[in-house]
Amino acid sequence: MSKTSKGKKVAESKTIMTELIMPNDTNPLGNLMGGNLMRWMDIAGGICAAKHCGNHVVTASVDHISFTQPIHLGDAITIEASVTRSFNTSVEIYIEVFASDITGENPRKSNHAFMTFVALDPKTKKPCSVPPVIPLSNEEEKLYEAASRRKEIRLILAGKLKAEDANEVRDYFDRFPKR
Ligand SMILES: CC(C)(COP(=O)(O)OP(=O)(O)OC[C@H]1O[C@@H](n2cnc3c(N)ncnc32)[C@H](O)[C@@H]1OP(=O)(O)O)[C@@H](O)C(=O)NCCC(=O)NCCS
């Protein structure tokens, strides 16, 4: 196990990143391009995951992202990334994006996503084990508890787990006719 086998608190790897939206970040309407935001989310999530794992990580998957609130040229955004749970070699990271005017006016949550990162052994470049997460607050407990269901769903959707082999979400997939 990498560095800390006893486990790490969520706060130990929490990562906060702030960006000012510049002309080169926007589309012709003056709104932040979705792809630029996803890149920053990936960076913040990757730093958070690497801090928790104590190793380099790669992005294994990004769950659904909706862009509900436009972010404009000149806005400031804050991206907050926190680990929710670790498994054997992977960690799930919860990423929230908040936007406001540069003066702090018009604050709003823009979007959120769950991302999965896998820690790689520096020598072999193969997946390696990661420290457990110690959830403390009610919110951290809730995110921790549901993470195993989210993991099963994303592995089923990625074609890496058969629905009938899932432990927690099998019944949900059983409602659909088999192909
Ligand atoms: C992610 C990667 C290391 C997984 O390798 P693999 O050979 O499939 O390894 P395994 O099957 O042993 O899975 C390792 C872990 O990855 C997780 N994983 C694999 N595919 C996943 C997916 N699509 N979504 C979420 N987690 C996934 C597994 O659940 C497992 O986690 P666990 O050990 O905590 O249970 C490999 O697919 C890879 O290198 N992908 C490219 C990563 C990359 O370059 N990202 C940047 C994109 S430009």
PDBQT file of the ligand as one rigid body, heavy atoms in Angstrom, charges set to zero:
ROOT
HETATM    1  C1  LIG A 201      -7.217   3.229 -16.041  1.00  0.00    +0.000 C 
HETATM    2  C2  LIG A 201      -6.337   2.018 -16.356  1.00  0.00    +0.000 C 
HETATM    3  C3  LIG A 201      -4.989   2.172 -15.640  1.00  0.00    +0.000 C 
HETATM    4  C4  LIG A 201      -7.039   0.768 -15.841  1.00  0.00    +0.000 C 
HETATM    5  O1  LIG A 201      -6.266  -0.288 -16.248  1.00  0.00    +0.000 OA
HETATM    6  P1  LIG A 201      -6.872  -1.790 -16.279  1.00  0.00    +0.000 P 
HETATM    7  O2  LIG A 201      -5.887  -2.667 -16.919  1.00  0.00    +0.000 OA
HETATM    8  O3  LIG A 201      -8.270  -1.730 -16.795  1.00  0.00    +0.000 OA
HETATM    9  O4  LIG A 201      -6.809  -2.135 -14.771  1.00  0.00    +0.000 OA
HETATM   10  P2  LIG A 201      -7.830  -2.973 -13.924  1.00  0.00    +0.000 P 
HETATM   11  O5  LIG A 201      -8.883  -3.682 -14.705  1.00  0.00    +0.000 OA
HETATM   12  O6  LIG A 201      -6.964  -3.764 -13.002  1.00  0.00    +0.000 OA
HETATM   13  O7  LIG A 201      -8.557  -1.830 -13.096  1.00  0.00    +0.000 OA
HETATM   14  C5  LIG A 201      -7.816  -1.008 -12.229  1.00  0.00    +0.000 C 
HETATM   15  C6  LIG A 201      -8.782  -0.076 -11.575  1.00  0.00    +0.000 C 
HETATM   16  O8  LIG A 201      -9.315   0.802 -12.545  1.00  0.00    +0.000 OA
HETATM   17  C7  LIG A 201     -10.728   0.825 -12.409  1.00  0.00    +0.000 C 
HETATM   18  N1  LIG A 201     -11.282   1.091 -13.724  1.00  0.00    +0.000 N 
HETATM   19  C8  LIG A 201     -10.965   0.497 -14.880  1.00  0.00    +0.000 A 
HETATM   20  N2  LIG A 201     -11.709   1.027 -15.882  1.00  0.00    +0.000 NA
HETATM   21  C9  LIG A 201     -12.508   1.950 -15.325  1.00  0.00    +0.000 A 
HETATM   22  C10 LIG A 201     -13.519   2.816 -15.823  1.00  0.00    +0.000 A 
HETATM   23  N3  LIG A 201     -13.846   2.850 -17.113  1.00  0.00    +0.000 N 
HETATM   24  N4  LIG A 201     -14.147   3.638 -14.947  1.00  0.00    +0.000 NA
HETATM   25  C11 LIG A 201     -13.835   3.625 -13.643  1.00  0.00    +0.000 A 
HETATM   26  N5  LIG A 201     -12.883   2.828 -13.102  1.00  0.00    +0.000 NA
HETATM   27  C12 LIG A 201     -12.252   2.000 -13.942  1.00  0.00    +0.000 A 
HETATM   28  C13 LIG A 201     -11.087  -0.549 -11.916  1.00  0.00    +0.000 C 
HETATM   29  O9  LIG A 201     -12.366  -0.555 -11.319  1.00  0.00    +0.000 OA
HETATM   30  C14 LIG A 201      -9.977  -0.808 -10.938  1.00  0.00    +0.000 C 
HETATM   31  O10 LIG A 201     -10.263  -0.144  -9.711  1.00  0.00    +0.000 OA
HETATM   32  P3  LIG A 201     -10.054  -0.911  -8.300  1.00  0.00    +0.000 P 
HETATM   33  O11 LIG A 201      -8.712  -1.574  -8.340  1.00  0.00    +0.000 OA
HETATM   34  O12 LIG A 201     -10.068   0.184  -7.295  1.00  0.00    +0.000 OA
HETATM   35  O13 LIG A 201     -11.176  -1.868  -8.141  1.00  0.00    +0.000 OA
HETATM   36  C15 LIG A 201      -6.075   1.850 -17.893  1.00  0.00    +0.000 C 
HETATM   37  O14 LIG A 201      -7.312   1.614 -18.538  1.00  0.00    +0.000 OA
HETATM   38  C16 LIG A 201      -5.425   3.073 -18.500  1.00  0.00    +0.000 C 
HETATM   39  O15 LIG A 201      -4.227   3.255 -18.398  1.00  0.00    +0.000 OA
HETATM   40  N6  LIG A 201      -6.227   3.926 -19.169  1.00  0.00    +0.000 N 
HETATM   41  C17 LIG A 201      -5.714   5.166 -19.755  1.00  0.00    +0.000 C 
HETATM   42  C18 LIG A 201      -5.646   6.254 -18.701  1.00  0.00    +0.000 C 
HETATM   43  C19 LIG A 201      -5.300   7.575 -19.320  1.00  0.00    +0.000 C 
HETATM   44  O16 LIG A 201      -4.371   7.653 -20.086  1.00  0.00    +0.000 OA
HETATM   45  N7  LIG A 201      -6.069   8.601 -18.979  1.00  0.00    +0.000 N 
HETATM   46  C20 LIG A 201      -5.933   9.882 -19.607  1.00  0.00    +0.000 C 
HETATM   47  C21 LIG A 201      -6.744   9.913 -20.853  1.00  0.00    +0.000 C 
HETATM   48  S1  LIG A 201      -5.992  10.877 -22.080  1.00  0.00    +0.000 SA
ENDROOT
TORSDOF 0
